[in-house]
Structure formats: C-alpha cells, structure tokens
Amino acid sequence: MRAQSPSKILIALAVAVLALSSGSGPVDAISRQVHGTTNTNVNRNFSSNSNINVNRNVDVNRNANVDVDVHAGYCCYHPVATAAAVTAAAVTTAAVMGSIVHSLPPACTVTVVNGFTYQNCGGTWYQPQYVGTSVQYVVVTAPR
Amino acid sequence: MKANRCINATVALLALTAMFTSNGARGQQPSTPAQAAPSTETAAPLVEPDAVAVLNKMGAYMRTLNAFSVRSETTIDEVTDDGMKLQFGGTVTMQVKRPNGFHAELSSDRKERQLFYDGKTVTLYGKRIGYYATAPAPATLRELGEVLDRKYGIRLALNDLFYWGTDESVAANIKEAAIIGPSRCGDAVCDHVAVRQEGVDWQVWIERGKSPLPRKLVITTTSEPSQPQYVATMQWNTAPKFEAATFRFSPPMGAHRIPLLDANAASAGK
C-alpha cells in the first residue's frame, strides 16, 4: 500500500522519541498501525473492492484529547507526538514528492492557488484531499 | 446458528419464491431460491422464511417513509496490524427527504463530517478541519448511495437495509437466517433476527407493530480472524421538519475547497 512507508517511518521515529521522553513527563503515547477491516454494510462489501482505507494511524494517549481534526489528521495529535514526528521528518530531510501523509507539521499556511487549496509548511507544499471521509496530504511541488 | 425449526425445505422454497415475486420492484428474474436454501432434503431450512419475511417487511416499511431522520449511536472495531482490537465510538444523524434531499452528520472519536445532497451536488465537509469537497451527484438518493460507495469509498449507514427486498441478488447472498426471539429495544419490543452471509454475520432488531424499523444493527466481519464488529443503535423520527437549507451547503467563512478523490482513479494509480 503506497501510503504506508512514509507514515510508518514517521511513526517509528515518533515512538522512539516518545519512549525516550516518557520517563520524565506525563506523556504516554503509543502509535499503532490499524487497518479498516470492519464492514459497516452487509452487502456492499462484496460488489467492489472498496478497501481504499490505507493503513491508518491511531495515537493512544491518556490525556484523552479527541479533537484530532484540529491538528489535521489521524496521526500525532498529541502536541508532543506531533513535535516528535516533525523532528523526525526534518531529520530524514525533505518529504518526497507524491508521498502521502495523514497529518501536517505545525505552523502551515493555507494558500489558494487557481482555486486549489494548499498548505505550505516551511517550504514543503501539501495538497489536502478527501479519500473517503479521511483527509490525506499529498506532497506536491510549489504551485504557481 | 441453530435454525432447527420443523419447516420442510419445500415450504421454505415456496415462501421464498413468493417473497421474491411480491417484492421484485424491478421485475428482474429472481435468482434461483435453491441457492439461498441449500437443497439438503432432510435438513431444516437454514434460511427461515419467517426471518426473511420480517426483513422484507422492514425494507418495505422504510421505503414508505418520504421524510425521516435517524440518529445512530455506533461503535466500530479497528484491528491493529499485530491483532489488537480497538473500539471507536461515534454518532451519525441522517436527515432524509426523498427522492433527493439528504444530510448526514457524523461525529466520532477521530473525525467530524457532514454530507449534503440536494439532487445536484454532494458535498463532504469537515467543520473542525475546515475542508470541503463538492462533486456532481446523481438525481436520486438510491443512485447517490451507489456513487458514494463505488466512486468515492463513502458508505451510507443503513443504505442496504433501506433497499432490502428490492434486489434479489442481495437476498441470494443469505446463507442462514433465523428469528432468534423477542427482544427489548428501547421503548419497544423487537424481533431479533440473525443472518449469516459469506464473510459477515449480522443481526438486526426490528420493531414489532406498525413501524417495523431497525432499532439496532450488529455486523460481525467473520472473514477477519478477530471478528471485528460494527454496532449501531437507532432512534427514528418519522415526522421530521426540514428547512430548505438542510440539504444545501454554503461554504462558511474560512472553509477551503479540496478535491474528493475518485477511489477508482486512486487504485489505478497504485
């Protein structure tokens, strides 16, 4: 599945960073890869290959913040987790064009170019799109 | 499923045939009922006619409703790659005015979404996240369900129950069906119906009496080793009042339009 590798790397690094910091603070977050396998309709599931839910990430944390959308995605809504993921991304250098992520680093600027919405996050451009009811961000070249 | 009622297979076949013809909305040739009720001569029918009749009555009644709203409390299991089952809760409120008005509001632990349909376009909107996507839509709700599912990977809850009894190929998927017994469902008494299909077992609690509505639905995915479940309990309002604006989306200040990915295009690009 194409969306898996970049996010997996992020997750792995985020977990590593959090593991290091968990001894010194109240932070206790783990990230898991989940797959959408539960049928919600009894008959539509055989007619088409509608499993477009690429692996998603679920962050578990005991601070019980459910406002995931505020931070734009599944992954890393805990501020510390977000920071960790971003740090990890920075270390692995620029995001690959065309790669897909489920959340953005903080401090992005929304820009509308020719009617399309983009997020500019420190020079890396992301184009948000709905895939099913989930938002994904595709890394794109700077729009003009 | 224990379905050892003393009804012989012939009666079951006759009842099934009767059911198919009386409900065949499209005049299609019914698929062979023998498929649904395996022809082991001595065995009791696995697909009990009583259960099928209750399901069909539910579908027929639901299709008489020209306007309704239904609020569902749901839980859905997600299975992690290492086999741990996690449960997530949510609510879905749907407002429906046939043939071409639909509004749904979904709120879960992980997201908040609204869907608007006015017979011309369909819009998916995430309030907190501030994105919306609008796409051209077919003229009727029934077609909308198909398009959302096949093209965009968005499933409308209850969609298939709604059209129960109008599509014979769907009924033919049933391998076993039985009424388990009476059950309390909120303020009413329901028939607890259990159905087995390839890959899914499902149970539906259908209100007894004048309004045979589904009050609870449980879908168990049996093709997964951990058998994750989707559970929904429903509260119905069959005399709702809608405003014209209910089904029309006007982008609020600060909302940004983004694309809605065509699932077919997405899988082609893999």
Interface residues (C-beta under 8 A of the other chain):
Chain A: M1 R2 R32 Q33 V34 H35 G36 T37 T38 N39 T40 N41 V42 N43 R44 N45 F46 S47 S48 N49 S50 I52 N53 N55 R56 V58 V66 D67 V68 D69 V70 A72 Y74 V110 V112 G115 F116 T117 Q127 P128 Q129 Y130 V131 G132 T133 S134 V135 Q136
Chain B: I76 D77 E78 V79 T80 D81 D82 M84 L86 L106 D109 R110 K111 E112 R113 L124 G126 R128 I129 Y131 A133 D149 R150 Y152 G153 I154 R155 A157 N159 D160 L161 V170 N173 V195 Q197 E198 G199 V200 W202 I219 T221 E224 P228 Q229 Y230 H256 R257 I258 P259 L260 L261 A263 A266 S267 K270
